[in-house]
Amino acid sequence: MLFEGGFTFANFLADAFAIFLFIVWFWLMRRYPAAGLSSFAFLSPAFSVICGWLILGESLTWKIFLALGLIAVGLSVVNRPRRPRTA
């Protein structure tokens, strides 16, 4: 439950995190190629679920853990180093 003025506080947190992550995103864009970095946008829902559990006390079920695991597997498959082709 949110206390009186809680929506203002929640909006402040959302804005503060959005600004912070916006800065981090562009810092990372200067250091890494966009193609490799873009796949990490799929971590946004995962962090949202984890923050909902930590901050709001949301429950985590086996389906959520399965989904988080599938995100992790997908990111590891997409970002694994390529093997050189042999002729």
DRENSE-795954 format. One record per residue (C-alpha): residue in three letters; chain; x, y, z. Coordinates in Angstrom, 3 decimals, decimal comma. Layout:
@resn:ALA chain:A c1:X c2:Y c3:Z
...
***
This chain:
@resn:MET chain:A c1:0,000 c2:0,000 c3:0,000
@resn:LEU chain:A c1:1,165 c2:3,452 c3:-0,768
@resn:PHE chain:A c1:0,988 c2:6,126 c3:1,896
@resn:GLU chain:A c1:-0,330 c2:9,606 c3:1,213
@resn:GLY chain:A c1:1,958 c2:11,204 c3:-1,320
@resn:GLY chain:A c1:3,272 c2:7,769 c3:-2,239
@resn:PHE chain:A c1:2,561 c2:8,257 c3:-5,906
@resn:THR chain:A c1:4,724 c2:11,378 c3:-5,885
@resn:PHE chain:A c1:7,524 c2:9,402 c3:-4,237
@resn:ALA chain:A c1:7,101 c2:6,535 c3:-6,728
@resn:ASN chain:A c1:7,221 c2:8,973 c3:-9,638
@resn:PHE chain:A c1:10,373 c2:10,548 c3:-8,211
@resn:LEU chain:A c1:12,028 c2:7,127 c3:-7,947
@resn:ALA chain:A c1:10,970 c2:6,191 c3:-11,457
@resn:ASP chain:A c1:12,291 c2:9,463 c3:-12,859
@resn:ALA chain:A c1:15,540 c2:9,243 c3:-10,895
@resn:PHE chain:A c1:16,204 c2:5,672 c3:-12,039
@resn:ALA chain:A c1:15,247 c2:6,505 c3:-15,625
@resn:ILE chain:A c1:17,687 c2:9,416 c3:-15,731
@resn:PHE chain:A c1:20,440 c2:7,351 c3:-14,111
@resn:LEU chain:A c1:19,926 c2:4,418 c3:-16,479
@resn:PHE chain:A c1:19,758 c2:6,745 c3:-19,474
@resn:ILE chain:A c1:23,224 c2:8,053 c3:-18,571
@resn:VAL chain:A c1:24,543 c2:4,515 c3:-17,986
@resn:TRP chain:A c1:23,115 c2:3,351 c3:-21,327
@resn:PHE chain:A c1:24,927 c2:6,033 c3:-23,301
@resn:TRP chain:A c1:28,128 c2:5,461 c3:-21,340
@resn:LEU chain:A c1:27,928 c2:1,798 c3:-22,332
@resn:MET chain:A c1:27,170 c2:2,750 c3:-25,943
@resn:ARG chain:A c1:30,499 c2:4,572 c3:-26,104
@resn:ARG chain:A c1:32,388 c2:1,532 c3:-24,845
@resn:TYR chain:A c1:30,664 c2:-1,394 c3:-26,600
@resn:PRO chain:A c1:29,188 c2:-2,004 c3:-30,045
@resn:ALA chain:A c1:25,461 c2:-1,310 c3:-30,310
@resn:ALA chain:A c1:24,705 c2:-4,742 c3:-31,777
@resn:GLY chain:A c1:26,094 c2:-6,542 c3:-28,740
@resn:LEU chain:A c1:24,641 c2:-4,127 c3:-26,243
@resn:SER chain:A c1:21,119 c2:-4,038 c3:-27,644
@resn:SER chain:A c1:20,361 c2:-7,584 c3:-26,535
@resn:PHE chain:A c1:20,686 c2:-6,474 c3:-22,914
@resn:ALA chain:A c1:17,517 c2:-4,409 c3:-23,301
@resn:PHE chain:A c1:15,751 c2:-7,693 c3:-22,573
@resn:LEU chain:A c1:16,998 c2:-7,440 c3:-18,988
@resn:SER chain:A c1:14,591 c2:-4,583 c3:-18,284
@resn:PRO chain:A c1:11,641 c2:-6,856 c3:-17,448
@resn:ALA chain:A c1:13,914 c2:-9,062 c3:-15,349
@resn:PHE chain:A c1:15,095 c2:-6,113 c3:-13,265
@resn:SER chain:A c1:11,513 c2:-4,905 c3:-12,948
@resn:VAL chain:A c1:10,431 c2:-8,263 c3:-11,534
@resn:ILE chain:A c1:13,346 c2:-8,329 c3:-9,098
@resn:CYS chain:A c1:12,703 c2:-4,735 c3:-7,976
@resn:GLY chain:A c1:9,011 c2:-5,543 c3:-7,530
@resn:TRP chain:A c1:9,997 c2:-8,420 c3:-5,270
@resn:LEU chain:A c1:12,552 c2:-6,397 c3:-3,291
@resn:ILE chain:A c1:10,681 c2:-3,113 c3:-2,964
@resn:LEU chain:A c1:7,000 c2:-4,046 c3:-3,158
@resn:GLY chain:A c1:7,090 c2:-7,556 c3:-1,732
@resn:GLU chain:A c1:5,696 c2:-9,197 c3:-4,866
@resn:SER chain:A c1:5,720 c2:-12,976 c3:-4,836
@resn:LEU chain:A c1:8,084 c2:-14,940 c3:-7,053
@resn:THR chain:A c1:6,685 c2:-18,179 c3:-8,454
@resn:TRP chain:A c1:8,382 c2:-20,983 c3:-10,336
@resn:LYS chain:A c1:7,030 c2:-19,539 c3:-13,577
@resn:ILE chain:A c1:8,848 c2:-16,271 c3:-12,930
@resn:PHE chain:A c1:12,091 c2:-18,103 c3:-12,144
@resn:LEU chain:A c1:11,640 c2:-20,102 c3:-15,342
@resn:ALA chain:A c1:11,134 c2:-16,903 c3:-17,342
@resn:LEU chain:A c1:14,189 c2:-15,262 c3:-15,753
@resn:GLY chain:A c1:16,221 c2:-18,372 c3:-16,534
@resn:LEU chain:A c1:15,080 c2:-18,321 c3:-20,160
@resn:ILE chain:A c1:16,113 c2:-14,675 c3:-20,441
@resn:ALA chain:A c1:19,553 c2:-15,555 c3:-19,054
@resn:VAL chain:A c1:19,934 c2:-18,504 c3:-21,444
@resn:GLY chain:A c1:18,851 c2:-16,376 c3:-24,403
@resn:LEU chain:A c1:21,335 c2:-13,645 c3:-23,570
@resn:SER chain:A c1:24,166 c2:-16,129 c3:-23,138
@resn:VAL chain:A c1:23,365 c2:-17,756 c3:-26,503
@resn:VAL chain:A c1:23,175 c2:-14,435 c3:-28,335
@resn:ASN chain:A c1:26,366 c2:-13,030 c3:-26,797
@resn:ARG chain:A c1:28,599 c2:-16,091 c3:-26,880
@resn:PRO chain:A c1:31,765 c2:-15,702 c3:-28,913
@resn:ARG chain:A c1:31,591 c2:-16,986 c3:-32,453
@resn:ARG chain:A c1:33,667 c2:-19,954 c3:-33,380
@resn:PRO chain:A c1:35,827 c2:-19,543 c3:-36,450
@resn:ARG chain:A c1:34,487 c2:-21,461 c3:-39,429
@resn:THR chain:A c1:36,580 c2:-24,302 c3:-40,654
@resn:ALA chain:A c1:36,627 c2:-25,209 c3:-44,306
***
